[in-house]
Amino acid sequence: MSQETLIDFPADIAVKAMGLNQNDFETLVTQLLEPLLGSQVATVTTLSSKGGKYLSVSVRFTATNLEQLHAIYAALRNEPRVLYTL
């Protein structure tokens, strides 16, 4: 049975991970995604919460297929320092 998606691949995707703004959270997120993105060029942007306690890290890349997208979200969900993903 094939799985139908609402996304046509390859697709420009932005993944967002949020966590406490400590211990180089941005580096953690990019290191988690590097093996899954391969040689793709990703754009990384960050935004601190108003009080500076939390950091949002957005990674924009071209997703090649649904499996890659699932693997990226799984890697982020399995990291205890990542509190939320979008």
PDB file of N, CA, C and O in Angstrom:
ATOM      1  N   MET A   1       0.849  -1.167   0.000  1.00  0.00           N
ATOM      2  CA  MET A   1       0.000   0.000   0.000  1.00  0.00           C
ATOM      3  C   MET A   1       0.901   1.238   0.000  1.00  0.00           C
ATOM      4  O   MET A   1       1.793   1.350   0.840  1.00  0.00           O
ATOM      5  N   SER A   2       0.678   2.148  -0.917  1.00  0.00           N
ATOM      6  CA  SER A   2       1.486   3.358  -0.965  1.00  0.00           C
ATOM      7  C   SER A   2       0.853   4.425  -0.080  1.00  0.00           C
ATOM      8  O   SER A   2      -0.363   4.479   0.104  1.00  0.00           O
ATOM      9  N   GLN A   3       1.709   5.255   0.448  1.00  0.00           N
ATOM     10  CA  GLN A   3       1.236   6.316   1.331  1.00  0.00           C
ATOM     11  C   GLN A   3       1.155   7.608   0.528  1.00  0.00           C
ATOM     12  O   GLN A   3       2.150   8.046  -0.051  1.00  0.00           O
ATOM     13  N   GLU A   4      -0.014   8.213   0.493  1.00  0.00           N
ATOM     14  CA  GLU A   4      -0.199   9.460  -0.221  1.00  0.00           C
ATOM     15  C   GLU A   4       0.180  10.618   0.694  1.00  0.00           C
ATOM     16  O   GLU A   4      -0.146  10.610   1.881  1.00  0.00           O
ATOM     17  N   THR A   5       0.865  11.607   0.143  1.00  0.00           N
ATOM     18  CA  THR A   5       1.246  12.762   0.947  1.00  0.00           C
ATOM     19  C   THR A   5       0.693  14.037   0.327  1.00  0.00           C
ATOM     20  O   THR A   5       0.331  14.072  -0.849  1.00  0.00           O
ATOM     21  N   LEU A   6       0.638  15.054   1.123  1.00  0.00           N
ATOM     22  CA  LEU A   6       0.206  16.362   0.654  1.00  0.00           C
ATOM     23  C   LEU A   6       1.394  17.201   0.192  1.00  0.00           C
ATOM     24  O   LEU A   6       1.225  18.337  -0.252  1.00  0.00           O
ATOM     25  N   ILE A   7       2.586  16.642   0.297  1.00  0.00           N
ATOM     26  CA  ILE A   7       3.808  17.341  -0.082  1.00  0.00           C
ATOM     27  C   ILE A   7       4.381  16.687  -1.330  1.00  0.00           C
ATOM     28  O   ILE A   7       4.506  15.465  -1.395  1.00  0.00           O
ATOM     29  N   ASP A   8       4.724  17.492  -2.309  1.00  0.00           N
ATOM     30  CA  ASP A   8       5.414  16.997  -3.497  1.00  0.00           C
ATOM     31  C   ASP A   8       6.912  17.147  -3.269  1.00  0.00           C
ATOM     32  O   ASP A   8       7.407  18.249  -3.034  1.00  0.00           O
ATOM     33  N   PHE A   9       7.626  16.030  -3.341  1.00  0.00           N
ATOM     34  CA  PHE A   9       9.074  16.041  -3.110  1.00  0.00           C
ATOM     35  C   PHE A   9       9.808  16.097  -4.429  1.00  0.00           C
ATOM     36  O   PHE A   9       9.326  15.558  -5.425  1.00  0.00           O
ATOM     37  N   PRO A  10      10.975  16.742  -4.461  1.00  0.00           N
ATOM     38  CA  PRO A  10      11.630  17.464  -3.371  1.00  0.00           C
ATOM     39  C   PRO A  10      10.855  18.723  -3.000  1.00  0.00           C
ATOM     40  O   PRO A  10      10.182  19.327  -3.836  1.00  0.00           O
ATOM     41  N   ALA A  11      10.963  19.110  -1.719  1.00  0.00           N
ATOM     42  CA  ALA A  11      10.204  20.252  -1.214  1.00  0.00           C
ATOM     43  C   ALA A  11      11.050  21.083  -0.258  1.00  0.00           C
ATOM     44  O   ALA A  11      11.830  20.545   0.528  1.00  0.00           O
ATOM     45  N   ASP A  12      10.888  22.389  -0.336  1.00  0.00           N
ATOM     46  CA  ASP A  12      11.553  23.301   0.589  1.00  0.00           C
ATOM     47  C   ASP A  12      10.804  23.233   1.920  1.00  0.00           C
ATOM     48  O   ASP A  12       9.615  23.542   1.986  1.00  0.00           O
ATOM     49  N   ILE A  13      11.507  22.828   2.974  1.00  0.00           N
ATOM     50  CA  ILE A  13      10.891  22.585   4.282  1.00  0.00           C
ATOM     51  C   ILE A  13      11.647  23.377   5.350  1.00  0.00           C
ATOM     52  O   ILE A  13      12.866  23.527   5.276  1.00  0.00           O
ATOM     53  N   ALA A  14      10.917  23.874   6.330  1.00  0.00           N
ATOM     54  CA  ALA A  14      11.529  24.492   7.506  1.00  0.00           C
ATOM     55  C   ALA A  14      11.093  23.692   8.728  1.00  0.00           C
ATOM     56  O   ALA A  14       9.900  23.515   8.975  1.00  0.00           O
ATOM     57  N   VAL A  15      12.065  23.218   9.478  1.00  0.00           N
ATOM     58  CA  VAL A  15      11.818  22.469  10.707  1.00  0.00           C
ATOM     59  C   VAL A  15      12.259  23.356  11.861  1.00  0.00           C
ATOM     60  O   VAL A  15      13.316  23.983  11.799  1.00  0.00           O
ATOM     61  N   LYS A  16      11.453  23.410  12.907  1.00  0.00           N
ATOM     62  CA  LYS A  16      11.772  24.263  14.050  1.00  0.00           C
ATOM     63  C   LYS A  16      11.860  23.404  15.309  1.00  0.00           C
ATOM     64  O   LYS A  16      10.987  22.577  15.571  1.00  0.00           O
ATOM     65  N   ALA A  17      12.927  23.610  16.085  1.00  0.00           N
ATOM     66  CA  ALA A  17      13.109  22.934  17.367  1.00  0.00           C
ATOM     67  C   ALA A  17      13.256  23.997  18.442  1.00  0.00           C
ATOM     68  O   ALA A  17      13.965  24.986  18.259  1.00  0.00           O
ATOM     69  N   MET A  18      12.580  23.787  19.567  1.00  0.00           N
ATOM     70  CA  MET A  18      12.647  24.746  20.662  1.00  0.00           C
ATOM     71  C   MET A  18      13.143  24.059  21.928  1.00  0.00           C
ATOM     72  O   MET A  18      12.765  22.927  22.230  1.00  0.00           O
ATOM     73  N   GLY A  19      13.994  24.767  22.659  1.00  0.00           N
ATOM     74  CA  GLY A  19      14.526  24.232  23.899  1.00  0.00           C
ATOM     75  C   GLY A  19      15.084  25.351  24.755  1.00  0.00           C
ATOM     76  O   GLY A  19      15.011  26.525  24.390  1.00  0.00           O
ATOM     77  N   LEU A  20      15.645  24.978  25.897  1.00  0.00           N
ATOM     78  CA  LEU A  20      16.256  25.968  26.784  1.00  0.00           C
ATOM     79  C   LEU A  20      17.479  26.576  26.106  1.00  0.00           C
ATOM     80  O   LEU A  20      18.248  25.872  25.452  1.00  0.00           O
ATOM     81  N   ASN A  21      17.652  27.861  26.263  1.00  0.00           N
ATOM     82  CA  ASN A  21      18.756  28.590  25.639  1.00  0.00           C
ATOM     83  C   ASN A  21      20.011  28.427  26.498  1.00  0.00           C
ATOM     84  O   ASN A  21      20.450  29.360  27.170  1.00  0.00           O
ATOM     85  N   GLN A  22      20.572  27.224  26.456  1.00  0.00           N
ATOM     86  CA  GLN A  22      21.772  26.931  27.236  1.00  0.00           C
ATOM     87  C   GLN A  22      22.567  25.825  26.565  1.00  0.00           C
ATOM     88  O   GLN A  22      22.046  25.079  25.737  1.00  0.00           O
ATOM     89  N   ASN A  23      23.838  25.732  26.935  1.00  0.00           N
ATOM     90  CA  ASN A  23      24.720  24.665  26.454  1.00  0.00           C
ATOM     91  C   ASN A  23      24.714  24.522  24.938  1.00  0.00           C
ATOM     92  O   ASN A  23      24.720  23.405  24.420  1.00  0.00           O
ATOM     93  N   ASP A  24      24.702  25.638  24.227  1.00  0.00           N
ATOM     94  CA  ASP A  24      24.805  25.663  22.772  1.00  0.00           C
ATOM     95  C   ASP A  24      23.726  24.811  22.092  1.00  0.00           C
ATOM     96  O   ASP A  24      24.029  23.890  21.333  1.00  0.00           O
ATOM     97  N   PHE A  25      22.484  25.135  22.376  1.00  0.00           N
ATOM     98  CA  PHE A  25      21.331  24.416  21.831  1.00  0.00           C
ATOM     99  C   PHE A  25      21.324  24.429  20.299  1.00  0.00           C
ATOM    100  O   PHE A  25      20.958  23.434  19.674  1.00  0.00           O
ATOM    101  N   GLU A  26      21.723  25.545  19.697  1.00  0.00           N
ATOM    102  CA  GLU A  26      21.755  25.631  18.231  1.00  0.00           C
ATOM    103  C   GLU A  26      22.688  24.576  17.639  1.00  0.00           C
ATOM    104  O   GLU A  26      22.339  23.910  16.665  1.00  0.00           O
ATOM    105  N   THR A  27      23.866  24.427  18.226  1.00  0.00           N
ATOM    106  CA  THR A  27      24.823  23.426  17.749  1.00  0.00           C
ATOM    107  C   THR A  27      24.260  22.024  17.899  1.00  0.00           C
ATOM    108  O   THR A  27      24.429  21.191  17.008  1.00  0.00           O
ATOM    109  N   LEU A  28      23.601  21.754  19.002  1.00  0.00           N
ATOM    110  CA  LEU A  28      22.982  20.447  19.219  1.00  0.00           C
ATOM    111  C   LEU A  28      22.011  20.116  18.088  1.00  0.00           C
ATOM    112  O   LEU A  28      22.065  19.025  17.520  1.00  0.00           O
ATOM    113  N   VAL A  29      21.127  21.051  17.763  1.00  0.00           N
ATOM    114  CA  VAL A  29      20.120  20.810  16.725  1.00  0.00           C
ATOM    115  C   VAL A  29      20.789  20.570  15.374  1.00  0.00           C
ATOM    116  O   VAL A  29      20.427  19.634  14.662  1.00  0.00           O
ATOM    117  N   THR A  30      21.755  21.402  15.019  1.00  0.00           N
ATOM    118  CA  THR A  30      22.400  21.228  13.714  1.00  0.00           C
ATOM    119  C   THR A  30      23.181  19.918  13.649  1.00  0.00           C
ATOM    120  O   THR A  30      23.216  19.278  12.598  1.00  0.00           O
ATOM    121  N   GLN A  31      23.805  19.510  14.750  1.00  0.00           N
ATOM    122  CA  GLN A  31      24.527  18.238  14.760  1.00  0.00           C
ATOM    123  C   GLN A  31      23.580  17.046  14.654  1.00  0.00           C
ATOM    124  O   GLN A  31      23.935  16.028  14.060  1.00  0.00           O
ATOM    125  N   LEU A  32      22.383  17.161  15.222  1.00  0.00           N
ATOM    126  CA  LEU A  32      21.396  16.088  15.094  1.00  0.00           C
ATOM    127  C   LEU A  32      20.959  15.910  13.640  1.00  0.00           C
ATOM    128  O   LEU A  32      20.736  14.788  13.185  1.00  0.00           O
ATOM    129  N   LEU A  33      20.839  17.019  12.919  1.00  0.00           N
ATOM    130  CA  LEU A  33      20.302  16.966  11.564  1.00  0.00           C
ATOM    131  C   LEU A  33      21.351  16.736  10.483  1.00  0.00           C
ATOM    132  O   LEU A  33      21.015  16.267   9.396  1.00  0.00           O
ATOM    133  N   GLU A  34      22.607  17.051  10.756  1.00  0.00           N
ATOM    134  CA  GLU A  34      23.661  16.904   9.745  1.00  0.00           C
ATOM    135  C   GLU A  34      23.690  15.535   9.079  1.00  0.00           C
ATOM    136  O   GLU A  34      23.731  15.474   7.850  1.00  0.00           O
ATOM    137  N   PRO A  35      23.672  14.428   9.830  1.00  0.00           N
ATOM    138  CA  PRO A  35      23.735  13.117   9.173  1.00  0.00           C
ATOM    139  C   PRO A  35      22.513  12.824   8.300  1.00  0.00           C
ATOM    140  O   PRO A  35      22.597  12.048   7.348  1.00  0.00           O
ATOM    141  N   LEU A  36      21.390  13.441   8.624  1.00  0.00           N
ATOM    142  CA  LEU A  36      20.158  13.187   7.881  1.00  0.00           C
ATOM    143  C   LEU A  36      20.031  14.073   6.648  1.00  0.00           C
ATOM    144  O   LEU A  36      19.290  13.748   5.720  1.00  0.00           O
ATOM    145  N   LEU A  37      20.747  15.184   6.637  1.00  0.00           N
ATOM    146  CA  LEU A  37      20.695  16.094   5.493  1.00  0.00           C
ATOM    147  C   LEU A  37      21.788  15.800   4.475  1.00  0.00           C
ATOM    148  O   LEU A  37      21.712  16.258   3.334  1.00  0.00           O
ATOM    149  N   GLY A  38      22.801  15.042   4.877  1.00  0.00           N
ATOM    150  CA  GLY A  38      23.878  14.717   3.950  1.00  0.00           C
ATOM    151  C   GLY A  38      24.596  15.976   3.498  1.00  0.00           C
ATOM    152  O   GLY A  38      24.956  16.827   4.311  1.00  0.00           O
ATOM    153  N   SER A  39      24.799  16.084   2.192  1.00  0.00           N
ATOM    154  CA  SER A  39      25.548  17.218   1.648  1.00  0.00           C
ATOM    155  C   SER A  39      24.662  18.418   1.336  1.00  0.00           C
ATOM    156  O   SER A  39      25.136  19.409   0.779  1.00  0.00           O
ATOM    157  N   GLN A  40      23.389  18.341   1.687  1.00  0.00           N
ATOM    158  CA  GLN A  40      22.477  19.454   1.421  1.00  0.00           C
ATOM    159  C   GLN A  40      22.891  20.698   2.202  1.00  0.00           C
ATOM    160  O   GLN A  40      23.389  20.609   3.324  1.00  0.00           O
ATOM    161  N   VAL A  41      22.679  21.831   1.599  1.00  0.00           N
ATOM    162  CA  VAL A  41      22.931  23.102   2.270  1.00  0.00           C
ATOM    163  C   VAL A  41      21.664  23.485   3.024  1.00  0.00           C
ATOM    164  O   VAL A  41      20.579  23.540   2.445  1.00  0.00           O
ATOM    165  N   ALA A  42      21.810  23.748   4.308  1.00  0.00           N
ATOM    166  CA  ALA A  42      20.666  24.145   5.134  1.00  0.00           C
ATOM    167  C   ALA A  42      20.898  25.566   5.634  1.00  0.00           C
ATOM    168  O   ALA A  42      22.032  25.978   5.878  1.00  0.00           O
ATOM    169  N   THR A  43      19.813  26.298   5.781  1.00  0.00           N
ATOM    170  CA  THR A  43      19.864  27.634   6.354  1.00  0.00           C
ATOM    171  C   THR A  43      19.350  27.546   7.784  1.00  0.00           C
ATOM    172  O   THR A  43      18.250  27.047   8.023  1.00  0.00           O
ATOM    173  N   VAL A  44      20.140  28.027   8.730  1.00  0.00           N
ATOM    174  CA  VAL A  44      19.780  27.952  10.143  1.00  0.00           C
ATOM    175  C   VAL A  44      19.557  29.367  10.669  1.00  0.00           C
ATOM    176  O   VAL A  44      20.400  30.248  10.496  1.00  0.00           O
ATOM    177  N   THR A  45      18.409  29.570  11.313  1.00  0.00           N
ATOM    178  CA  THR A  45      18.124  30.844  11.971  1.00  0.00           C
ATOM    179  C   THR A  45      17.678  30.562  13.399  1.00  0.00           C
ATOM    180  O   THR A  45      17.118  29.504  13.685  1.00  0.00           O
ATOM    181  N   THR A  46      17.927  31.508  14.286  1.00  0.00           N
ATOM    182  CA  THR A  46      17.543  31.339  15.687  1.00  0.00           C
ATOM    183  C   THR A  46      16.760  32.553  16.164  1.00  0.00           C
ATOM    184  O   THR A  46      16.873  33.651  15.620  1.00  0.00           O
ATOM    185  N   LEU A  47      15.970  32.318  17.193  1.00  0.00           N
ATOM    186  CA  LEU A  47      15.204  33.390  17.819  1.00  0.00           C
ATOM    187  C   LEU A  47      15.080  33.071  19.306  1.00  0.00           C
ATOM    188  O   LEU A  47      14.596  32.003  19.680  1.00  0.00           O
ATOM    189  N   SER A  48      15.517  33.996  20.145  1.00  0.00           N
ATOM    190  CA  SER A  48      15.398  33.830  21.594  1.00  0.00           C
ATOM    191  C   SER A  48      14.032  34.308  22.055  1.00  0.00           C
ATOM    192  O   SER A  48      13.438  35.204  21.456  1.00  0.00           O
ATOM    193  N   SER A  49      13.542  33.700  23.126  1.00  0.00           N
ATOM    194  CA  SER A  49      12.300  34.174  23.728  1.00  0.00           C
ATOM    195  C   SER A  49      12.543  35.552  24.334  1.00  0.00           C
ATOM    196  O   SER A  49      13.689  35.973  24.497  1.00  0.00           O
ATOM    197  N   LYS A  50      11.481  36.236  24.658  1.00  0.00           N
ATOM    198  CA  LYS A  50      11.582  37.607  25.177  1.00  0.00           C
ATOM    199  C   LYS A  50      12.506  37.689  26.395  1.00  0.00           C
ATOM    200  O   LYS A  50      13.305  38.620  26.507  1.00  0.00           O
ATOM    201  N   GLY A  51      12.401  36.731  27.293  1.00  0.00           N
ATOM    202  CA  GLY A  51      13.238  36.722  28.488  1.00  0.00           C
ATOM    203  C   GLY A  51      14.574  36.030  28.288  1.00  0.00           C
ATOM    204  O   GLY A  51      15.420  36.051  29.182  1.00  0.00           O
ATOM    205  N   GLY A  52      14.779  35.411  27.118  1.00  0.00           N
ATOM    206  CA  GLY A  52      16.039  34.743  26.826  1.00  0.00           C
ATOM    207  C   GLY A  52      16.160  33.335  27.369  1.00  0.00           C
ATOM    208  O   GLY A  52      17.212  32.713  27.222  1.00  0.00           O
ATOM    209  N   LYS A  53      15.120  32.815  27.991  1.00  0.00           N
ATOM    210  CA  LYS A  53      15.191  31.480  28.588  1.00  0.00           C
ATOM    211  C   LYS A  53      15.150  30.379  27.528  1.00  0.00           C
ATOM    212  O   LYS A  53      15.778  29.334  27.698  1.00  0.00           O
ATOM    213  N   TYR A  54      14.417  30.606  26.440  1.00  0.00           N
ATOM    214  CA  TYR A  54      14.235  29.593  25.400  1.00  0.00           C
ATOM    215  C   TYR A  54      14.838  30.053  24.080  1.00  0.00           C
ATOM    216  O   TYR A  54      14.977  31.248  23.820  1.00  0.00           O
ATOM    217  N   LEU A  55      15.193  29.072  23.255  1.00  0.00           N
ATOM    218  CA  LEU A  55      15.737  29.360  21.938  1.00  0.00           C
ATOM    219  C   LEU A  55      15.002  28.512  20.911  1.00  0.00           C
ATOM    220  O   LEU A  55      14.800  27.313  21.104  1.00  0.00           O
ATOM    221  N   SER A  56      14.611  29.150  19.825  1.00  0.00           N
ATOM    222  CA  SER A  56      13.985  28.468  18.702  1.00  0.00           C
ATOM    223  C   SER A  56      15.019  28.397  17.583  1.00  0.00           C
ATOM    224  O   SER A  56      15.594  29.414  17.196  1.00  0.00           O
ATOM    225  N   VAL A  57      15.252  27.192  17.066  1.00  0.00           N
ATOM    226  CA  VAL A  57      16.204  26.988  15.975  1.00  0.00           C
ATOM    227  C   VAL A  57      15.425  26.489  14.768  1.00  0.00           C
ATOM    228  O   VAL A  57      14.820  25.417  14.811  1.00  0.00           O
ATOM    229  N   SER A  58      15.441  27.268  13.691  1.00  0.00           N
ATOM    230  CA  SER A  58      14.767  26.880  12.450  1.00  0.00           C
ATOM    231  C   SER A  58      15.813  26.442  11.438  1.00  0.00           C
ATOM    232  O   SER A  58      16.816  27.124  11.227  1.00  0.00           O
ATOM    233  N   VAL A  59      15.564  25.294  10.814  1.00  0.00           N
ATOM    234  CA  VAL A  59      16.472  24.765   9.800  1.00  0.00           C
ATOM    235  C   VAL A  59      15.672  24.604   8.516  1.00  0.00           C
ATOM    236  O   VAL A  59      14.709  23.839   8.466  1.00  0.00           O
ATOM    237  N   ARG A  60      16.076  25.330   7.478  1.00  0.00           N
ATOM    238  CA  ARG A  60      15.395  25.262   6.180  1.00  0.00           C
ATOM    239  C   ARG A  60      16.286  24.473   5.218  1.00  0.00           C
ATOM    240  O   ARG A  60      17.482  24.741   5.100  1.00  0.00           O
ATOM    241  N   PHE A  61      15.685  23.499   4.534  1.00  0.00           N
ATOM    242  CA  PHE A  61      16.423  22.623   3.630  1.00  0.00           C
ATOM    243  C   PHE A  61      15.462  22.077   2.583  1.00  0.00           C
ATOM    244  O   PHE A  61      14.256  22.312   2.661  1.00  0.00           O
ATOM    245  N   THR A  62      15.985  21.356   1.618  1.00  0.00           N
ATOM    246  CA  THR A  62      15.159  20.706   0.610  1.00  0.00           C
ATOM    247  C   THR A  62      15.013  19.240   0.996  1.00  0.00           C
ATOM    248  O   THR A  62      15.976  18.476   0.940  1.00  0.00           O
ATOM    249  N   ALA A  63      13.809  18.856   1.386  1.00  0.00           N
ATOM    250  CA  ALA A  63      13.535  17.460   1.752  1.00  0.00           C
ATOM    251  C   ALA A  63      13.394  16.640   0.475  1.00  0.00           C
ATOM    252  O   ALA A  63      12.708  17.049  -0.461  1.00  0.00           O
ATOM    253  N   THR A  64      14.042  15.488   0.442  1.00  0.00           N
ATOM    254  CA  THR A  64      14.013  14.656  -0.758  1.00  0.00           C
ATOM    255  C   THR A  64      12.860  13.663  -0.762  1.00  0.00           C
ATOM    256  O   THR A  64      12.380  13.270  -1.825  1.00  0.00           O
ATOM    257  N   ASN A  65      12.412  13.255   0.430  1.00  0.00           N
ATOM    258  CA  ASN A  65      11.302  12.298   0.501  1.00  0.00           C
ATOM    259  C   ASN A  65      10.689  12.314   1.903  1.00  0.00           C
ATOM    260  O   ASN A  65      11.228  12.922   2.828  1.00  0.00           O
ATOM    261  N   LEU A  66       9.571  11.642   2.034  1.00  0.00           N
ATOM    262  CA  LEU A  66       8.844  11.610   3.302  1.00  0.00           C
ATOM    263  C   LEU A  66       9.636  10.888   4.391  1.00  0.00           C
ATOM    264  O   LEU A  66       9.579  11.276   5.558  1.00  0.00           O
ATOM    265  N   GLU A  67      10.365   9.851   4.019  1.00  0.00           N
ATOM    266  CA  GLU A  67      11.155   9.100   4.997  1.00  0.00           C
ATOM    267  C   GLU A  67      12.209   9.996   5.645  1.00  0.00           C
ATOM    268  O   GLU A  67      12.449   9.907   6.849  1.00  0.00           O
ATOM    269  N   GLN A  68      12.835  10.856   4.846  1.00  0.00           N
ATOM    270  CA  GLN A  68      13.828  11.781   5.385  1.00  0.00           C
ATOM    271  C   GLN A  68      13.178  12.727   6.391  1.00  0.00           C
ATOM    272  O   GLN A  68      13.736  12.993   7.456  1.00  0.00           O
ATOM    273  N   LEU A  69      12.013  13.221   6.051  1.00  0.00           N
ATOM    274  CA  LEU A  69      11.300  14.139   6.937  1.00  0.00           C
ATOM    275  C   LEU A  69      10.923  13.455   8.253  1.00  0.00           C
ATOM    276  O   LEU A  69      11.069  14.041   9.325  1.00  0.00           O
ATOM    277  N   HIS A  70      10.440  12.222   8.167  1.00  0.00           N
ATOM    278  CA  HIS A  70      10.111  11.460   9.378  1.00  0.00           C
ATOM    279  C   HIS A  70      11.358  11.225  10.232  1.00  0.00           C
ATOM    280  O   HIS A  70      11.296  11.331  11.457  1.00  0.00           O
ATOM    281  N   ALA A  71      12.481  10.910   9.599  1.00  0.00           N
ATOM    282  CA  ALA A  71      13.727  10.657  10.332  1.00  0.00           C
ATOM    283  C   ALA A  71      14.207  11.916  11.052  1.00  0.00           C
ATOM    284  O   ALA A  71      14.718  11.838  12.169  1.00  0.00           O
ATOM    285  N   ILE A  72      14.045  13.064  10.419  1.00  0.00           N
ATOM    286  CA  ILE A  72      14.458  14.328  11.029  1.00  0.00           C
ATOM    287  C   ILE A  72      13.615  14.620  12.265  1.00  0.00           C
ATOM    288  O   ILE A  72      14.150  14.964  13.319  1.00  0.00           O
ATOM    289  N   TYR A  73      12.305  14.485  12.136  1.00  0.00           N
ATOM    290  CA  TYR A  73      11.442  14.739  13.298  1.00  0.00           C
ATOM    291  C   TYR A  73      11.687  13.713  14.402  1.00  0.00           C
ATOM    292  O   TYR A  73      11.619  14.059  15.582  1.00  0.00           O
ATOM    293  N   ALA A  74      11.971  12.462  14.046  1.00  0.00           N
ATOM    294  CA  ALA A  74      12.261  11.437  15.054  1.00  0.00           C
ATOM    295  C   ALA A  74      13.541  11.781  15.813  1.00  0.00           C
ATOM    296  O   ALA A  74      13.593  11.641  17.035  1.00  0.00           O
ATOM    297  N   ALA A  75      14.564  12.226  15.103  1.00  0.00           N
ATOM    298  CA  ALA A  75      15.828  12.597  15.756  1.00  0.00           C
ATOM    299  C   ALA A  75      15.612  13.741  16.740  1.00  0.00           C
ATOM    300  O   ALA A  75      16.175  13.737  17.835  1.00  0.00           O
ATOM    301  N   LEU A  76      14.804  14.710  16.355  1.00  0.00           N
ATOM    302  CA  LEU A  76      14.531  15.836  17.254  1.00  0.00           C
ATOM    303  C   LEU A  76      13.686  15.408  18.449  1.00  0.00           C
ATOM    304  O   LEU A  76      13.947  15.825  19.577  1.00  0.00           O
ATOM    305  N   ARG A  77      12.678  14.578  18.206  1.00  0.00           N
ATOM    306  CA  ARG A  77      11.807  14.111  19.303  1.00  0.00           C
ATOM    307  C   ARG A  77      12.564  13.256  20.310  1.00  0.00           C
ATOM    308  O   ARG A  77      12.244  13.270  21.499  1.00  0.00           O
ATOM    309  N   ASN A  78      13.558  12.515  19.848  1.00  0.00           N
ATOM    310  CA  ASN A  78      14.310  11.617  20.728  1.00  0.00           C
ATOM    311  C   ASN A  78      15.382  12.329  21.548  1.00  0.00           C
ATOM    312  O   ASN A  78      16.009  11.711  22.408  1.00  0.00           O
ATOM    313  N   GLU A  79      15.597  13.597  21.298  1.00  0.00           N
ATOM    314  CA  GLU A  79      16.585  14.375  22.053  1.00  0.00           C
ATOM    315  C   GLU A  79      15.891  15.061  23.228  1.00  0.00           C
ATOM    316  O   GLU A  79      15.014  15.898  23.018  1.00  0.00           O
ATOM    317  N   PRO A  80      16.274  14.717  24.474  1.00  0.00           N
ATOM    318  CA  PRO A  80      15.604  15.281  25.652  1.00  0.00           C
ATOM    319  C   PRO A  80      15.667  16.806  25.756  1.00  0.00           C
ATOM    320  O   PRO A  80      14.774  17.413  26.346  1.00  0.00           O
ATOM    321  N   ARG A  81      16.694  17.432  25.201  1.00  0.00           N
ATOM    322  CA  ARG A  81      16.811  18.894  25.297  1.00  0.00           C
ATOM    323  C   ARG A  81      15.866  19.621  24.347  1.00  0.00           C
ATOM    324  O   ARG A  81      15.622  20.816  24.513  1.00  0.00           O
ATOM    325  N   VAL A  82      15.333  18.913  23.356  1.00  0.00           N
ATOM    326  CA  VAL A  82      14.354  19.522  22.447  1.00  0.00           C
ATOM    327  C   VAL A  82      12.985  19.402  23.108  1.00  0.00           C
ATOM    328  O   VAL A  82      12.477  18.298  23.305  1.00  0.00           O
ATOM    329  N   LEU A  83      12.397  20.537  23.445  1.00  0.00           N
ATOM    330  CA  LEU A  83      11.119  20.543  24.155  1.00  0.00           C
ATOM    331  C   LEU A  83       9.928  20.490  23.210  1.00  0.00           C
ATOM    332  O   LEU A  83       8.920  19.855  23.520  1.00  0.00           O
ATOM    333  N   TYR A  84      10.031  21.155  22.055  1.00  0.00           N
ATOM    334  CA  TYR A  84       8.937  21.196  21.071  1.00  0.00           C
ATOM    335  C   TYR A  84       9.514  21.195  19.671  1.00  0.00           C
ATOM    336  O   TYR A  84      10.625  21.673  19.443  1.00  0.00           O
ATOM    337  N   THR A  85       8.750  20.653  18.735  1.00  0.00           N
ATOM    338  CA  THR A  85       9.121  20.726  17.321  1.00  0.00           C
ATOM    339  C   THR A  85       7.925  21.188  16.506  1.00  0.00           C
ATOM    340  O   THR A  85       6.775  20.915  16.850  1.00  0.00           O
ATOM    341  N   LEU A  86       8.210  21.880  15.440  1.00  0.00           N
ATOM    342  CA  LEU A  86       7.192  22.311  14.475  1.00  0.00           C
ATOM    343  C   LEU A  86       7.698  22.007  13.082  1.00  0.00           C
ATOM    344  O   LEU A  86       7.008  22.284  12.101  1.00  0.00           O
TER     345      LEU A  86
END
